[in-house]
């Protein structure tokens, strides 16, 4: 078996495949770089959707980060249970999730909880829940600065929603959320130009809110490709997520960003179905599978391989040097998209100083429901 870079000499015989591996020292280094890029932990509200792990939240708390952003109720609860005191559910709160969020607010009464809204239709329901439980939640008006996924694109309508929130019992206007996830240019100058155009609309909203007599306490924006721009020019909160683990998609697209791969997948060759083919146990259920087949995983040392097929439990590669490998050989891969990859695994096996230690971190919020 060929040696695996970073795991030379490691005993991998007891590590099942496919598995998610995490390097804690690299996670801590990425946290330090994130803090340094922002000029201090107080500027950060990192997204937990990438890792979904209690252990990673605790590492960030130790680094002085005290605000977090989540996409699910389970992620919110995970942050609160770890000791976070300020969590934004960066998702519209609709249906039973309104009551679940209010219940968490009652359970963790010392914490500050908030959610996104882009429609006044959600306000009566959550107001009633808050009133019944004696709770109060913050509301960030979700402003669409170009992503066209959620949010209000009209400045006037966003101001009206902020006014409605301010008049509704049980909730209060906490600020503006503007996610610029559509800004994905690889070149730094082009990316910053696209981002600057998007931020002009956000500035217009902030000016309009001031004119309407509404104080904006917080503005949250800036995903992994852009948060450095926010950090350098505005006092807004930055909310990167992928930077904590990094992946091949962002690593190849944004070489200007100083982060390293802290999470990878371990896989084994389970079959050699042809003279130039290898079959790995790295199917859809072990690695994020959106996008083209060749954009699923980067396998160092197998750059010449072509993906011949990808299904639920199998990844078939075609390469001339297949004869150099044997059934049972272990390979290490860097996911193109780490966030949904993590959610496919129950735990992450830890690697310290090039050795698998037997420790693991639970992917806590992989479950959609923890206690509420």
Secondary structure, DSSP 8 states (H G I E B T S, - for coil): ----TT-TT---TT--SSEEEE-HHHHHHHHHHHHHHHTSGGGB-EE-TTT--HHHHHHHHHTT---EEESSHHHHHHHHHHT-SEEEEEEE--TTHHHHHHHHHHHTTTSEEEEEES-GGGHHHHHHHHHHHT--EEEEEEB-SS--SSSB--HHHHHHHHHHHHTSTTEEEEEEEE--TT---SSHHHHHHHHHHHHHHHHHHHHHHHHTT----EEEE--TTTHHHHHHH---EE---GGGT--HHHHHH-TTS-----EEEEEEEEEEEETTEEEES--TTTS---S-GGGSEEETT-TT-EEEEE-SS-EEEE-GGGGG--TT-EEEEEES-HHHHHTT-SEEEEEETTEEEEEEEE-GGGSS-S--
